[in-house]
């Protein structure tokens, strides 16, 4: 039976694991390899790793880091950051990564999705869209780790990605990033009403009830989070964590 996926999302900055708030002020929380080892033991559904330096500074993917992560990872693994070409995507898949995530490359040139999808399989292609609320009660797309405001309309890119049959769309709320006050459910509604692609929501989860609310409403969906799985308690002590089997079953 298909179930929603509960997905830790790790951010890499200067080869270390960090957590941001509204895409700013990265706080060091540990070593990515050690985090992967812990998540292996906790039988995580899937892991997303995003290199925010590669996105921000327009550099190539860190293939050495990707290789090391892929060797350690015993769960489905999605990697994003700096992927701009078919060659990048193929090299990463050949390192043992199940899925690649692109963001600014897709926003800048939607046709890259077709090229990469045809090369590695559309099921292995995720597109991350970072959005922020605007004054018109809608959402504006930002690229390069929130650095650049895009002129592309949000609903337009969603429709195009739906028609291209990309494997997954990951919607990341800049407004909610790191706040741990819950997902933007209106944002999830907006996206789901426009497209039918497999969907993952990221940004804002502060406890397992937030995850449960998302799953209860949308049934089959990806519930991704960063802070929830690297912090513990009201003082945000750094602790890699993930729901056990009993806790997970209570969320479906």
Order of alpha helices (4+ residues) and beta strands (2+ residues): beta-beta-beta-alpha-beta-alpha-alpha-beta-alpha-beta-alpha-alpha-beta-beta-beta-alpha-beta-alpha-beta-alpha-beta-alpha-beta-beta-alpha
